[in-house]
Amino acid sequence: MSNYPLRLPEHVLADAKAFAAHNGTSLNQFLSSLIAERIGEMKALAQVEARIGRADVAAALRVLNKVPDRPPMAGDELP
């Protein structure tokens, strides 16, 4: 475990303390979990972007062009 001095605006710190108390956690645990969640989101987004970069649009369109042109089945209509 490492330490890092973190400077926050007073209003952000007050909100963080309030949310931590509401969740029944310490401020440290609350901030650590928020940071970990955001890092996870950023990693997932980077993986999706990498997959998008490898996409073969022409191949996908060839597959989609094989779908028959007919009305949707009952219950699958758009609202």
mmCIF file of the N, C-alpha and C atoms, coordinates in Angstrom:
data_MODEL
# 
_entry.id   MODEL 
# 
loop_
_atom_site.group_PDB 
_atom_site.id 
_atom_site.type_symbol 
_atom_site.label_atom_id 
_atom_site.label_alt_id 
_atom_site.label_comp_id 
_atom_site.label_asym_id 
_atom_site.label_entity_id 
_atom_site.label_seq_id 
_atom_site.pdbx_PDB_ins_code 
_atom_site.Cartn_x 
_atom_site.Cartn_y 
_atom_site.Cartn_z 
_atom_site.occupancy 
_atom_site.B_iso_or_equiv 
_atom_site.pdbx_formal_charge 
_atom_site.auth_seq_id 
_atom_site.auth_comp_id 
_atom_site.auth_asym_id 
_atom_site.auth_atom_id 
_atom_site.pdbx_PDB_model_num 
ATOM 1   N N  . MET A 1 1  ? 0.847   -1.167  0.000   1.00 0.00 ? 1  MET A N  1 
ATOM 2   C CA . MET A 1 1  ? 0.000   0.000   0.000   1.00 0.00 ? 1  MET A CA 1 
ATOM 3   C C  . MET A 1 1  ? 0.893   1.231   0.000   1.00 0.00 ? 1  MET A C  1 
ATOM 4   N N  . SER A 1 2  ? 0.502   2.209   -0.799  1.00 0.00 ? 2  SER A N  1 
ATOM 5   C CA . SER A 1 2  ? 1.275   3.442   -0.901  1.00 0.00 ? 2  SER A CA 1 
ATOM 6   C C  . SER A 1 2  ? 0.456   4.625   -0.424  1.00 0.00 ? 2  SER A C  1 
ATOM 7   N N  . ASN A 1 3  ? 1.151   5.678   -0.095  1.00 0.00 ? 3  ASN A N  1 
ATOM 8   C CA . ASN A 1 3  ? 0.515   6.934   0.291   1.00 0.00 ? 3  ASN A CA 1 
ATOM 9   C C  . ASN A 1 3  ? 0.719   7.955   -0.811  1.00 0.00 ? 3  ASN A C  1 
ATOM 10  N N  . TYR A 1 4  ? -0.291  8.814   -0.974  1.00 0.00 ? 4  TYR A N  1 
ATOM 11  C CA . TYR A 1 4  ? -0.186  9.893   -1.940  1.00 0.00 ? 4  TYR A CA 1 
ATOM 12  C C  . TYR A 1 4  ? -0.920  11.099  -1.373  1.00 0.00 ? 4  TYR A C  1 
ATOM 13  N N  . PRO A 1 5  ? -0.219  12.217  -1.224  1.00 0.00 ? 5  PRO A N  1 
ATOM 14  C CA . PRO A 1 5  ? -0.907  13.409  -0.713  1.00 0.00 ? 5  PRO A CA 1 
ATOM 15  C C  . PRO A 1 5  ? -1.827  13.962  -1.800  1.00 0.00 ? 5  PRO A C  1 
ATOM 16  N N  . LEU A 1 6  ? -3.077  14.104  -1.472  1.00 0.00 ? 6  LEU A N  1 
ATOM 17  C CA . LEU A 1 6  ? -4.073  14.536  -2.451  1.00 0.00 ? 6  LEU A CA 1 
ATOM 18  C C  . LEU A 1 6  ? -4.670  15.868  -2.029  1.00 0.00 ? 6  LEU A C  1 
ATOM 19  N N  . ARG A 1 7  ? -4.617  16.832  -2.916  1.00 0.00 ? 7  ARG A N  1 
ATOM 20  C CA . ARG A 1 7  ? -5.216  18.138  -2.644  1.00 0.00 ? 7  ARG A CA 1 
ATOM 21  C C  . ARG A 1 7  ? -6.546  18.213  -3.369  1.00 0.00 ? 7  ARG A C  1 
ATOM 22  N N  . LEU A 1 8  ? -7.586  18.516  -2.617  1.00 0.00 ? 8  LEU A N  1 
ATOM 23  C CA . LEU A 1 8  ? -8.921  18.637  -3.186  1.00 0.00 ? 8  LEU A CA 1 
ATOM 24  C C  . LEU A 1 8  ? -9.528  19.980  -2.822  1.00 0.00 ? 8  LEU A C  1 
ATOM 25  N N  . PRO A 1 9  ? -10.344 20.540  -3.700  1.00 0.00 ? 9  PRO A N  1 
ATOM 26  C CA . PRO A 1 9  ? -11.087 21.722  -3.300  1.00 0.00 ? 9  PRO A CA 1 
ATOM 27  C C  . PRO A 1 9  ? -11.991 21.378  -2.109  1.00 0.00 ? 9  PRO A C  1 
ATOM 28  N N  . GLU A 1 10 ? -12.219 22.350  -1.247  1.00 0.00 ? 10 GLU A N  1 
ATOM 29  C CA . GLU A 1 10 ? -12.993 22.104  -0.023  1.00 0.00 ? 10 GLU A CA 1 
ATOM 30  C C  . GLU A 1 10 ? -14.365 21.508  -0.315  1.00 0.00 ? 10 GLU A C  1 
ATOM 31  N N  . HIS A 1 11 ? -15.049 22.028  -1.346  1.00 0.00 ? 11 HIS A N  1 
ATOM 32  C CA . HIS A 1 11 ? -16.398 21.516  -1.626  1.00 0.00 ? 11 HIS A CA 1 
ATOM 33  C C  . HIS A 1 11 ? -16.367 20.068  -2.105  1.00 0.00 ? 11 HIS A C  1 
ATOM 34  N N  . VAL A 1 12 ? -15.329 19.681  -2.840  1.00 0.00 ? 12 VAL A N  1 
ATOM 35  C CA . VAL A 1 12 ? -15.199 18.291  -3.290  1.00 0.00 ? 12 VAL A CA 1 
ATOM 36  C C  . VAL A 1 12 ? -14.921 17.389  -2.094  1.00 0.00 ? 12 VAL A C  1 
ATOM 37  N N  . LEU A 1 13 ? -14.040 17.826  -1.205  1.00 0.00 ? 13 LEU A N  1 
ATOM 38  C CA . LEU A 1 13 ? -13.728 17.049  -0.012  1.00 0.00 ? 13 LEU A CA 1 
ATOM 39  C C  . LEU A 1 13 ? -14.966 16.887  0.867   1.00 0.00 ? 13 LEU A C  1 
ATOM 40  N N  . ALA A 1 14 ? -15.731 17.964  1.018   1.00 0.00 ? 14 ALA A N  1 
ATOM 41  C CA . ALA A 1 14 ? -16.955 17.885  1.829   1.00 0.00 ? 14 ALA A CA 1 
ATOM 42  C C  . ALA A 1 14 ? -17.940 16.898  1.227   1.00 0.00 ? 14 ALA A C  1 
ATOM 43  N N  . ASP A 1 15 ? -18.118 16.939  -0.084  1.00 0.00 ? 15 ASP A N  1 
ATOM 44  C CA . ASP A 1 15 ? -19.018 15.985  -0.741  1.00 0.00 ? 15 ASP A CA 1 
ATOM 45  C C  . ASP A 1 15 ? -18.521 14.559  -0.590  1.00 0.00 ? 15 ASP A C  1 
ATOM 46  N N  . ALA A 1 16 ? -17.214 14.354  -0.763  1.00 0.00 ? 16 ALA A N  1 
ATOM 47  C CA . ALA A 1 16 ? -16.643 13.018  -0.638  1.00 0.00 ? 16 ALA A CA 1 
ATOM 48  C C  . ALA A 1 16 ? -16.842 12.473  0.772   1.00 0.00 ? 16 ALA A C  1 
ATOM 49  N N  . LYS A 1 17 ? -16.614 13.316  1.774   1.00 0.00 ? 17 LYS A N  1 
ATOM 50  C CA . LYS A 1 17 ? -16.830 12.888  3.165   1.00 0.00 ? 17 LYS A CA 1 
ATOM 51  C C  . LYS A 1 17 ? -18.285 12.525  3.401   1.00 0.00 ? 17 LYS A C  1 
ATOM 52  N N  . ALA A 1 18 ? -19.194 13.311  2.843   1.00 0.00 ? 18 ALA A N  1 
ATOM 53  C CA . ALA A 1 18 ? -20.620 13.033  3.027   1.00 0.00 ? 18 ALA A CA 1 
ATOM 54  C C  . ALA A 1 18 ? -21.016 11.714  2.372   1.00 0.00 ? 18 ALA A C  1 
ATOM 55  N N  . PHE A 1 19 ? -20.544 11.483  1.142   1.00 0.00 ? 19 PHE A N  1 
ATOM 56  C CA . PHE A 1 19 ? -20.864 10.230  0.466   1.00 0.00 ? 19 PHE A CA 1 
ATOM 57  C C  . PHE A 1 19 ? -20.229 9.030   1.168   1.00 0.00 ? 19 PHE A C  1 
ATOM 58  N N  . ALA A 1 20 ? -19.020 9.197   1.651   1.00 0.00 ? 20 ALA A N  1 
ATOM 59  C CA . ALA A 1 20 ? -18.365 8.110   2.382   1.00 0.00 ? 20 ALA A CA 1 
ATOM 60  C C  . ALA A 1 20 ? -19.159 7.770   3.637   1.00 0.00 ? 20 ALA A C  1 
ATOM 61  N N  . ALA A 1 21 ? -19.580 8.784   4.371   1.00 0.00 ? 21 ALA A N  1 
ATOM 62  C CA . ALA A 1 21 ? -20.372 8.548   5.589   1.00 0.00 ? 21 ALA A CA 1 
ATOM 63  C C  . ALA A 1 21 ? -21.690 7.885   5.243   1.00 0.00 ? 21 ALA A C  1 
ATOM 64  N N  . HIS A 1 22 ? -22.327 8.340   4.167   1.00 0.00 ? 22 HIS A N  1 
ATOM 65  C CA . HIS A 1 22 ? -23.606 7.761   3.742   1.00 0.00 ? 22 HIS A CA 1 
ATOM 66  C C  . HIS A 1 22 ? -23.451 6.283   3.383   1.00 0.00 ? 22 HIS A C  1 
ATOM 67  N N  . ASN A 1 23 ? -22.303 5.951   2.805   1.00 0.00 ? 23 ASN A N  1 
ATOM 68  C CA . ASN A 1 23 ? -22.039 4.559   2.416   1.00 0.00 ? 23 ASN A CA 1 
ATOM 69  C C  . ASN A 1 23 ? -21.435 3.733   3.545   1.00 0.00 ? 23 ASN A C  1 
ATOM 70  N N  . GLY A 1 24 ? -21.177 4.369   4.673   1.00 0.00 ? 24 GLY A N  1 
ATOM 71  C CA . GLY A 1 24 ? -20.617 3.647   5.812   1.00 0.00 ? 24 GLY A CA 1 
ATOM 72  C C  . GLY A 1 24 ? -19.173 3.217   5.612   1.00 0.00 ? 24 GLY A C  1 
ATOM 73  N N  . THR A 1 25 ? -18.425 4.013   4.854   1.00 0.00 ? 25 THR A N  1 
ATOM 74  C CA . THR A 1 25 ? -17.016 3.687   4.621   1.00 0.00 ? 25 THR A CA 1 
ATOM 75  C C  . THR A 1 25 ? -16.151 4.863   5.052   1.00 0.00 ? 25 THR A C  1 
ATOM 76  N N  . SER A 1 26 ? -14.873 4.601   5.171   1.00 0.00 ? 26 SER A N  1 
ATOM 77  C CA . SER A 1 26 ? -13.937 5.685   5.460   1.00 0.00 ? 26 SER A CA 1 
ATOM 78  C C  . SER A 1 26 ? -13.730 6.506   4.194   1.00 0.00 ? 26 SER A C  1 
ATOM 79  N N  . LEU A 1 27 ? -13.260 7.715   4.358   1.00 0.00 ? 27 LEU A N  1 
ATOM 80  C CA . LEU A 1 27 ? -12.970 8.568   3.215   1.00 0.00 ? 27 LEU A CA 1 
ATOM 81  C C  . LEU A 1 27 ? -11.916 7.907   2.327   1.00 0.00 ? 27 LEU A C  1 
ATOM 82  N N  . ASN A 1 28 ? -10.905 7.318   2.933   1.00 0.00 ? 28 ASN A N  1 
ATOM 83  C CA . ASN A 1 28 ? -9.845  6.653   2.180   1.00 0.00 ? 28 ASN A CA 1 
ATOM 84  C C  . ASN A 1 28 ? -10.416 5.510   1.340   1.00 0.00 ? 28 ASN A C  1 
ATOM 85  N N  . GLN A 1 29 ? -11.251 4.676   1.946   1.00 0.00 ? 29 GLN A N  1 
ATOM 86  C CA . GLN A 1 29 ? -11.836 3.544   1.225   1.00 0.00 ? 29 GLN A CA 1 
ATOM 87  C C  . GLN A 1 29 ? -12.742 4.039   0.102   1.00 0.00 ? 29 GLN A C  1 
ATOM 88  N N  . PHE A 1 30 ? -13.516 5.090   0.383   1.00 0.00 ? 30 PHE A N  1 
ATOM 89  C CA . PHE A 1 30 ? -14.413 5.646   -0.620  1.00 0.00 ? 30 PHE A CA 1 
ATOM 90  C C  . PHE A 1 30 ? -13.634 6.167   -1.832  1.00 0.00 ? 30 PHE A C  1 
ATOM 91  N N  . LEU A 1 31 ? -12.608 6.971   -1.587  1.00 0.00 ? 31 LEU A N  1 
ATOM 92  C CA . LEU A 1 31 ? -11.819 7.523   -2.687  1.00 0.00 ? 31 LEU A CA 1 
ATOM 93  C C  . LEU A 1 31 ? -11.054 6.427   -3.431  1.00 0.00 ? 31 LEU A C  1 
ATOM 94  N N  . SER A 1 32 ? -10.526 5.460   -2.707  1.00 0.00 ? 32 SER A N  1 
ATOM 95  C CA . SER A 1 32 ? -9.804  4.354   -3.345  1.00 0.00 ? 32 SER A CA 1 
ATOM 96  C C  . SER A 1 32 ? -10.710 3.573   -4.284  1.00 0.00 ? 32 SER A C  1 
ATOM 97  N N  . SER A 1 33 ? -11.935 3.314   -3.829  1.00 0.00 ? 33 SER A N  1 
ATOM 98  C CA . SER A 1 33 ? -12.858 2.554   -4.678  1.00 0.00 ? 33 SER A CA 1 
ATOM 99  C C  . SER A 1 33 ? -13.277 3.364   -5.896  1.00 0.00 ? 33 SER A C  1 
ATOM 100 N N  . LEU A 1 34 ? -13.488 4.675   -5.732  1.00 0.00 ? 34 LEU A N  1 
ATOM 101 C CA . LEU A 1 34 ? -13.829 5.515   -6.883  1.00 0.00 ? 34 LEU A CA 1 
ATOM 102 C C  . LEU A 1 34 ? -12.709 5.513   -7.916  1.00 0.00 ? 34 LEU A C  1 
ATOM 103 N N  . ILE A 1 35 ? -11.484 5.655   -7.443  1.00 0.00 ? 35 ILE A N  1 
ATOM 104 C CA . ILE A 1 35 ? -10.341 5.671   -8.359  1.00 0.00 ? 35 ILE A CA 1 
ATOM 105 C C  . ILE A 1 35 ? -10.221 4.324   -9.067  1.00 0.00 ? 35 ILE A C  1 
ATOM 106 N N  . ALA A 1 36 ? -10.367 3.229   -8.335  1.00 0.00 ? 36 ALA A N  1 
ATOM 107 C CA . ALA A 1 36 ? -10.264 1.897   -8.933  1.00 0.00 ? 36 ALA A CA 1 
ATOM 108 C C  . ALA A 1 36 ? -11.369 1.672   -9.964  1.00 0.00 ? 36 ALA A C  1 
ATOM 109 N N  . GLU A 1 37 ? -12.586 2.112   -9.659  1.00 0.00 ? 37 GLU A N  1 
ATOM 110 C CA . GLU A 1 37 ? -13.694 1.966   -10.610 1.00 0.00 ? 37 GLU A CA 1 
ATOM 111 C C  . GLU A 1 37 ? -13.411 2.739   -11.892 1.00 0.00 ? 37 GLU A C  1 
ATOM 112 N N  . ARG A 1 38 ? -12.941 3.958   -11.753 1.00 0.00 ? 38 ARG A N  1 
ATOM 113 C CA . ARG A 1 38 ? -12.678 4.785   -12.936 1.00 0.00 ? 38 ARG A CA 1 
ATOM 114 C C  . ARG A 1 38 ? -11.546 4.209   -13.776 1.00 0.00 ? 38 ARG A C  1 
ATOM 115 N N  . ILE A 1 39 ? -10.518 3.691   -13.119 1.00 0.00 ? 39 ILE A N  1 
ATOM 116 C CA . ILE A 1 39 ? -9.421  3.056   -13.860 1.00 0.00 ? 39 ILE A CA 1 
ATOM 117 C C  . ILE A 1 39 ? -9.950  1.844   -14.623 1.00 0.00 ? 39 ILE A C  1 
ATOM 118 N N  . GLY A 1 40 ? -10.810 1.068   -13.991 1.00 0.00 ? 40 GLY A N  1 
ATOM 119 C CA . GLY A 1 40 ? -11.419 -0.082  -14.664 1.00 0.00 ? 40 GLY A CA 1 
ATOM 120 C C  . GLY A 1 40 ? -12.221 0.332   -15.885 1.00 0.00 ? 40 GLY A C  1 
ATOM 121 N N  . GLU A 1 41 ? -12.987 1.417   -15.758 1.00 0.00 ? 41 GLU A N  1 
ATOM 122 C CA . GLU A 1 41 ? -13.753 1.929   -16.898 1.00 0.00 ? 41 GLU A CA 1 
ATOM 123 C C  . GLU A 1 41 ? -12.830 2.357   -18.027 1.00 0.00 ? 41 GLU A C  1 
ATOM 124 N N  . MET A 1 42 ? -11.748 3.036   -17.666 1.00 0.00 ? 42 MET A N  1 
ATOM 125 C CA . MET A 1 42 ? -10.817 3.517   -18.689 1.00 0.00 ? 42 MET A CA 1 
ATOM 126 C C  . MET A 1 42 ? -10.119 2.350   -19.400 1.00 0.00 ? 42 MET A C  1 
ATOM 127 N N  . LYS A 1 43 ? -9.775  1.309   -18.652 1.00 0.00 ? 43 LYS A N  1 
ATOM 128 C CA . LYS A 1 43 ? -9.156  0.125   -19.268 1.00 0.00 ? 43 LYS A CA 1 
ATOM 129 C C  . LYS A 1 43 ? -10.137 -0.561  -20.208 1.00 0.00 ? 43 LYS A C  1 
ATOM 130 N N  . ALA A 1 44 ? -11.393 -0.698  -19.769 1.00 0.00 ? 44 ALA A N  1 
ATOM 131 C CA . ALA A 1 44 ? -12.404 -1.339  -20.610 1.00 0.00 ? 44 ALA A CA 1 
ATOM 132 C C  . ALA A 1 44 ? -12.620 -0.548  -21.894 1.00 0.00 ? 44 ALA A C  1 
ATOM 133 N N  . LEU A 1 45 ? -12.691 0.772   -21.768 1.00 0.00 ? 45 LEU A N  1 
ATOM 134 C CA . LEU A 1 45 ? -12.865 1.617   -22.949 1.00 0.00 ? 45 LEU A CA 1 
ATOM 135 C C  . LEU A 1 45 ? -11.683 1.471   -23.903 1.00 0.00 ? 45 LEU A C  1 
ATOM 136 N N  . ALA A 1 46 ? -10.484 1.402   -23.372 1.00 0.00 ? 46 ALA A N  1 
ATOM 137 C CA . ALA A 1 46 ? -9.296  1.231   -24.219 1.00 0.00 ? 46 ALA A CA 1 
ATOM 138 C C  . ALA A 1 46 ? -9.356  -0.095  -24.958 1.00 0.00 ? 46 ALA A C  1 
ATOM 139 N N  . GLN A 1 47 ? -9.847  -1.153  -24.305 1.00 0.00 ? 47 GLN A N  1 
ATOM 140 C CA . GLN A 1 47 ? -9.976  -2.453  -24.963 1.00 0.00 ? 47 GLN A CA 1 
ATOM 141 C C  . GLN A 1 47 ? -11.011 -2.402  -26.080 1.00 0.00 ? 47 GLN A C  1 
ATOM 142 N N  . VAL A 1 48 ? -12.143 -1.734  -25.825 1.00 0.00 ? 48 VAL A N  1 
ATOM 143 C CA . VAL A 1 48 ? -13.177 -1.603  -26.852 1.00 0.00 ? 48 VAL A CA 1 
ATOM 144 C C  . VAL A 1 48 ? -12.637 -0.799  -28.034 1.00 0.00 ? 48 VAL A C  1 
ATOM 145 N N  . GLU A 1 49 ? -11.936 0.283   -27.751 1.00 0.00 ? 49 GLU A N  1 
ATOM 146 C CA . GLU A 1 49 ? -11.375 1.099   -28.831 1.00 0.00 ? 49 GLU A CA 1 
ATOM 147 C C  . GLU A 1 49 ? -10.361 0.305   -29.651 1.00 0.00 ? 49 GLU A C  1 
ATOM 148 N N  . ALA A 1 50 ? -9.584  -0.549  -28.992 1.00 0.00 ? 50 ALA A N  1 
ATOM 149 C CA . ALA A 1 50 ? -8.619  -1.385  -29.716 1.00 0.00 ? 50 ALA A CA 1 
ATOM 150 C C  . ALA A 1 50 ? -9.350  -2.376  -30.620 1.00 0.00 ? 50 ALA A C  1 
ATOM 151 N N  . ARG A 1 51 ? -10.449 -2.943  -30.123 1.00 0.00 ? 51 ARG A N  1 
ATOM 152 C CA . ARG A 1 51 ? -11.227 -3.882  -30.943 1.00 0.00 ? 51 ARG A CA 1 
ATOM 153 C C  . ARG A 1 51 ? -11.866 -3.158  -32.121 1.00 0.00 ? 51 ARG A C  1 
ATOM 154 N N  . ILE A 1 52 ? -12.337 -1.932  -31.887 1.00 0.00 ? 52 ILE A N  1 
ATOM 155 C CA . ILE A 1 52 ? -12.918 -1.153  -32.976 1.00 0.00 ? 52 ILE A CA 1 
ATOM 156 C C  . ILE A 1 52 ? -11.870 -0.919  -34.059 1.00 0.00 ? 52 ILE A C  1 
ATOM 157 N N  . GLY A 1 53 ? -10.649 -0.664  -33.642 1.00 0.00 ? 53 GLY A N  1 
ATOM 158 C CA . GLY A 1 53 ? -9.571  -0.428  -34.596 1.00 0.00 ? 53 GLY A CA 1 
ATOM 159 C C  . GLY A 1 53 ? -9.252  -1.644  -35.456 1.00 0.00 ? 53 GLY A C  1 
ATOM 160 N N  . ARG A 1 54 ? -9.570  -2.828  -34.959 1.00 0.00 ? 54 ARG A N  1 
ATOM 161 C CA . ARG A 1 54 ? -9.318  -4.059  -35.716 1.00 0.00 ? 54 ARG A CA 1 
ATOM 162 C C  . ARG A 1 54 ? -10.532 -4.493  -36.529 1.00 0.00 ? 54 ARG A C  1 
ATOM 163 N N  . ALA A 1 55 ? -11.629 -3.760  -36.438 1.00 0.00 ? 55 ALA A N  1 
ATOM 164 C CA . ALA A 1 55 ? -12.870 -4.170  -37.096 1.00 0.00 ? 55 ALA A CA 1 
ATOM 165 C C  . ALA A 1 55 ? -12.724 -4.173  -38.614 1.00 0.00 ? 55 ALA A C  1 
ATOM 166 N N  . ASP A 1 56 ? -13.362 -5.148  -39.230 1.00 0.00 ? 56 ASP A N  1 
ATOM 167 C CA . ASP A 1 56 ? -13.418 -5.234  -40.688 1.00 0.00 ? 56 ASP A CA 1 
ATOM 168 C C  . ASP A 1 56 ? -14.845 -4.860  -41.094 1.00 0.00 ? 56 ASP A C  1 
ATOM 169 N N  . VAL A 1 57 ? -15.048 -3.585  -41.411 1.00 0.00 ? 57 VAL A N  1 
ATOM 170 C CA . VAL A 1 57 ? -16.385 -3.070  -41.716 1.00 0.00 ? 57 VAL A CA 1 
ATOM 171 C C  . VAL A 1 57 ? -16.970 -3.768  -42.937 1.00 0.00 ? 57 VAL A C  1 
ATOM 172 N N  . ALA A 1 58 ? -16.163 -3.993  -43.930 1.00 0.00 ? 58 ALA A N  1 
ATOM 173 C CA . ALA A 1 58 ? -16.658 -4.640  -45.149 1.00 0.00 ? 58 ALA A CA 1 
ATOM 174 C C  . ALA A 1 58 ? -17.178 -6.043  -44.841 1.00 0.00 ? 58 ALA A C  1 
ATOM 175 N N  . ALA A 1 59 ? -16.474 -6.786  -44.007 1.00 0.00 ? 59 ALA A N  1 
ATOM 176 C CA . ALA A 1 59 ? -16.922 -8.136  -43.645 1.00 0.00 ? 59 ALA A CA 1 
ATOM 177 C C  . ALA A 1 59 ? -18.221 -8.079  -42.851 1.00 0.00 ? 59 ALA A C  1 
ATOM 178 N N  . ALA A 1 60 ? -18.332 -7.116  -41.953 1.00 0.00 ? 60 ALA A N  1 
ATOM 179 C CA . ALA A 1 60 ? -19.565 -6.978  -41.171 1.00 0.00 ? 60 ALA A CA 1 
ATOM 180 C C  . ALA A 1 60 ? -20.739 -6.648  -42.081 1.00 0.00 ? 60 ALA A C  1 
ATOM 181 N N  . LEU A 1 61 ? -20.526 -5.771  -43.045 1.00 0.00 ? 61 LEU A N  1 
ATOM 182 C CA . LEU A 1 61 ? -21.601 -5.420  -43.972 1.00 0.00 ? 61 LEU A CA 1 
ATOM 183 C C  . LEU A 1 61 ? -22.001 -6.603  -44.838 1.00 0.00 ? 61 LEU A C  1 
ATOM 184 N N  . ARG A 1 62 ? -21.053 -7.438  -45.211 1.00 0.00 ? 62 ARG A N  1 
ATOM 185 C CA . ARG A 1 62 ? -21.378 -8.644  -45.981 1.00 0.00 ? 62 ARG A CA 1 
ATOM 186 C C  . ARG A 1 62 ? -22.298 -9.561  -45.173 1.00 0.00 ? 62 ARG A C  1 
ATOM 187 N N  . VAL A 1 63 ? -22.023 -9.701  -43.897 1.00 0.00 ? 63 VAL A N  1 
ATOM 188 C CA . VAL A 1 63 ? -22.865 -10.533 -43.035 1.00 0.00 ? 63 VAL A CA 1 
ATOM 189 C C  . VAL A 1 63 ? -24.253 -9.910  -42.901 1.00 0.00 ? 63 VAL A C  1 
ATOM 190 N N  . LEU A 1 64 ? -24.306 -8.606  -42.646 1.00 0.00 ? 64 LEU A N  1 
ATOM 191 C CA . LEU A 1 64 ? -25.596 -7.933  -42.482 1.00 0.00 ? 64 LEU A CA 1 
ATOM 192 C C  . LEU A 1 64 ? -26.432 -7.963  -43.759 1.00 0.00 ? 64 LEU A C  1 
ATOM 193 N N  . ASN A 1 65 ? -25.789 -7.958  -44.914 1.00 0.00 ? 65 ASN A N  1 
ATOM 194 C CA . ASN A 1 65 ? -26.515 -8.006  -46.179 1.00 0.00 ? 65 ASN A CA 1 
ATOM 195 C C  . ASN A 1 65 ? -27.190 -9.351  -46.408 1.00 0.00 ? 65 ASN A C  1 
ATOM 196 N N  . LYS A 1 66 ? -26.828 -10.362 -45.660 1.00 0.00 ? 66 LYS A N  1 
ATOM 197 C CA . LYS A 1 66 ? -27.461 -11.680 -45.775 1.00 0.00 ? 66 LYS A CA 1 
ATOM 198 C C  . LYS A 1 66 ? -28.779 -11.763 -45.009 1.00 0.00 ? 66 LYS A C  1 
ATOM 199 N N  . VAL A 1 67 ? -29.050 -10.766 -44.171 1.00 0.00 ? 67 VAL A N  1 
ATOM 200 C CA . VAL A 1 67 ? -30.286 -10.769 -43.381 1.00 0.00 ? 67 VAL A CA 1 
ATOM 201 C C  . VAL A 1 67 ? -31.451 -10.490 -44.321 1.00 0.00 ? 67 VAL A C  1 
ATOM 202 N N  . PRO A 1 68 ? -32.488 -11.340 -44.290 1.00 0.00 ? 68 PRO A N  1 
ATOM 203 C CA . PRO A 1 68 ? -33.624 -11.106 -45.183 1.00 0.00 ? 68 PRO A CA 1 
ATOM 204 C C  . PRO A 1 68 ? -34.371 -9.818  -44.830 1.00 0.00 ? 68 PRO A C  1 
ATOM 205 N N  . ASP A 1 69 ? -34.917 -9.162  -45.850 1.00 0.00 ? 69 ASP A N  1 
ATOM 206 C CA . ASP A 1 69 ? -35.665 -7.921  -45.656 1.00 0.00 ? 69 ASP A CA 1 
ATOM 207 C C  . ASP A 1 69 ? -37.129 -8.276  -45.444 1.00 0.00 ? 69 ASP A C  1 
ATOM 208 N N  . ARG A 1 70 ? -37.550 -8.342  -44.208 1.00 0.00 ? 70 ARG A N  1 
ATOM 209 C CA . ARG A 1 70 ? -38.942 -8.651  -43.882 1.00 0.00 ? 70 ARG A CA 1 
ATOM 210 C C  . ARG A 1 70 ? -39.314 -7.913  -42.604 1.00 0.00 ? 70 ARG A C  1 
ATOM 211 N N  . PRO A 1 71 ? -40.613 -7.772  -42.351 1.00 0.00 ? 71 PRO A N  1 
ATOM 212 C CA . PRO A 1 71 ? -41.031 -7.054  -41.142 1.00 0.00 ? 71 PRO A CA 1 
ATOM 213 C C  . PRO A 1 71 ? -40.593 -7.802  -39.888 1.00 0.00 ? 71 PRO A C  1 
ATOM 214 N N  . PRO A 1 72 ? -40.436 -7.071  -38.784 1.00 0.00 ? 72 PRO A N  1 
ATOM 215 C CA . PRO A 1 72 ? -40.025 -7.739  -37.541 1.00 0.00 ? 72 PRO A CA 1 
ATOM 216 C C  . PRO A 1 72 ? -41.111 -8.689  -37.039 1.00 0.00 ? 72 PRO A C  1 
ATOM 217 N N  . MET A 1 73 ? -40.681 -9.683  -36.269 1.00 0.00 ? 73 MET A N  1 
ATOM 218 C CA . MET A 1 73 ? -41.613 -10.618 -35.662 1.00 0.00 ? 73 MET A CA 1 
ATOM 219 C C  . MET A 1 73 ? -42.442 -9.885  -34.623 1.00 0.00 ? 73 MET A C  1 
ATOM 220 N N  . ALA A 1 74 ? -43.607 -10.430 -34.295 1.00 0.00 ? 74 ALA A N  1 
ATOM 221 C CA . ALA A 1 74 ? -44.481 -9.817  -33.303 1.00 0.00 ? 74 ALA A CA 1 
ATOM 222 C C  . ALA A 1 74 ? -43.735 -9.631  -31.996 1.00 0.00 ? 74 ALA A C  1 
ATOM 223 N N  . GLY A 1 75 ? -43.799 -8.418  -31.447 1.00 0.00 ? 75 GLY A N  1 
ATOM 224 C CA . GLY A 1 75 ? -43.121 -8.100  -30.190 1.00 0.00 ? 75 GLY A CA 1 
ATOM 225 C C  . GLY A 1 75 ? -41.744 -7.486  -30.390 1.00 0.00 ? 75 GLY A C  1 
ATOM 226 N N  . ASP A 1 76 ? -41.200 -7.556  -31.622 1.00 0.00 ? 76 ASP A N  1 
ATOM 227 C CA . ASP A 1 76 ? -39.877 -7.001  -31.890 1.00 0.00 ? 76 ASP A CA 1 
ATOM 228 C C  . ASP A 1 76 ? -39.945 -5.653  -32.597 1.00 0.00 ? 76 ASP A C  1 
ATOM 229 N N  . GLU A 1 77 ? -41.153 -5.103  -32.766 1.00 0.00 ? 77 GLU A N  1 
ATOM 230 C CA . GLU A 1 77 ? -41.302 -3.826  -33.452 1.00 0.00 ? 77 GLU A CA 1 
ATOM 231 C C  . GLU A 1 77 ? -40.708 -2.699  -32.627 1.00 0.00 ? 77 GLU A C  1 
ATOM 232 N N  . LEU A 1 78 ? -40.290 -1.664  -33.328 1.00 0.00 ? 78 LEU A N  1 
ATOM 233 C CA . LEU A 1 78 ? -39.823 -0.457  -32.619 1.00 0.00 ? 78 LEU A CA 1 
ATOM 234 C C  . LEU A 1 78 ? -41.031 0.294   -32.091 1.00 0.00 ? 78 LEU A C  1 
ATOM 235 N N  . PRO A 1 79 ? -40.877 0.945   -30.952 1.00 0.00 ? 79 PRO A N  1 
ATOM 236 C CA . PRO A 1 79 ? -42.029 1.678   -30.399 1.00 0.00 ? 79 PRO A CA 1 
ATOM 237 C C  . PRO A 1 79 ? -42.415 2.858   -31.269 1.00 0.00 ? 79 PRO A C  1 
# 
